[in-house]
Amino acid sequence: MNNTLKVWITLNNCITMDGQTDSVGVEVEGVLEQLSPLNVLRYKEQDVDGSVTDVVIRAFPNVMSVLRNGPVSSAMLLEPGTRNPCSFRMPEGMLTMDVELLEYTHSLQDGIYRWELHYLMYYGPTDPAEHRMVITARPM
């Protein structure tokens, strides 16, 4: 099955690091490509300075990848039980860290796709940052 839908994509990420918790969220227009069993989300992020970053999320049943291409580019592979390197290219240079996926669930209910991720980002010798992210895609 190959089906493409215009969708509203909502991303909410709760981050805990050094005992401090912060949440970020965004809702954007995008496209969901259903390529069973793979779902691909595509959207554009606009920064406060007007620059645009293209984002592609590939959601397999057990693995997710996130690619961002713009002023800040990144590549992240999230798979259970594996600590993977990820990279962020910024104007100041390249930043590399590790990401470890602890939990990953996905569902489709009432036409709304939902992915929940619980992962750790290792920025160096300090304790990792804990992320709990929820991504939803609902038809426009």
N, C-alpha and C positions, 0 to 999 in steps of 0.2 A: 504494500500500500504506500502510495506517495501522495500526500495531501499537504497543501500549504494554506495556512490561515493567518489573517491579520489578527494580532492579539495585543492585549494590555499585559505587559510583563511587570510584575512587582518583585523587587528584591529587598529583603530585610535581613540585616546581619547584626547580631548581638556579639560584641567582642569583649572579652575579659582578659586583662593583662595587668600584672602587678597589683592585683586586688581592686582594680578600677574597671568598671563596666561602661561601655558606650554602645549606642545603637545607631545604625545608619539605615536609611531606607530610600527607595526611589521607585517611581512608576513611570514607565516609558512605553511608547508604541513600538511594536516589533512584529516579527514574523515567526511563526512556528511551522517547521517542516516536519511532517510525520513520515519517517522512513523506517517503519517497523523493523526491528525493535528500537531503533535510534530515533530520538527527537532532537532537532536542532533549533535553537533559539538564536535569532539575529536581531540586534538593535544597535542604536547609536546613543552614546552618552555625550552630553554637551557640558563642558566645564564652565566655570564662571567667567573665564576669559574668552569664551566663544569657541574654543578649540573642540574638535569632535573626535571621539574615539569609537571605532567599530568594535563591537563585541560579538563573539560567536561562542555559544555554550552548546556542547554536544553531550547529551544525556543518554547513556546506555543504561540497561537495567542495573548494572553493578558498578559502573565507572562514569565519571563526569570529567570533561575537560573544558577549560575556560581560556579563550584566546582574546586578547585585547590588542588592537593596533591603532596607534595614534601617538600624541605627544608622550604619553606613558604607555608602553606596550608591555604585555606580560603573557606568560604561558604557564598554566597550572594544570596538572593531572591529579585527579582525586580518585584513588582506588583503595578499597578496604584492605587493611593489614599491611600497607606499604607506605614507607616514608620516601616521598619523591622530591627531588629538587625542583624549584620553580624560579623563574627569573622575571625581573622587572627592569625594563630599559627606560631610563629617565634622561632628561637633558643633562643632569649631573653625572650620569654614568650608569653602570649596570649594578643591580642589587640582586643577590642570589640568596635564597633561603630554602628551607625544607617545609613540606606540608604533609600531614599525616591524617588520613580520613578515619574517623572512629565509627561513625554511623552514617548511613545513606538510605533514605526511603523515598519512594515516589508513588504517586497515586493519580488516578483520574476519577473525579466525581462531579456529576452534574455539568460536564463539559469543561471543568477547570482542572488543568494539570498542576501538580504540586510536587516539588522536590524539597526534601529537608536534609541538610548536611550538618554534621557535627565534626569539626576538624581542628587540628592544632597547627599553628604556624610557628616555626622555629626561626627566630631572627638572629640567633647567636648563642652565646653561652648562658644567657638568662633563661628563665622559665618561658615556655612557649605561650603565645596568645591563643586563647580558646575562642573559636568561632562557632556560632550556631546560626546558620543561614537558611532562610526559607525563600524559595523562588516559586512564583505562581505565574501561569499564563492562562488568560481567559479570553475567549473570542470577543471581538469588538462588535 
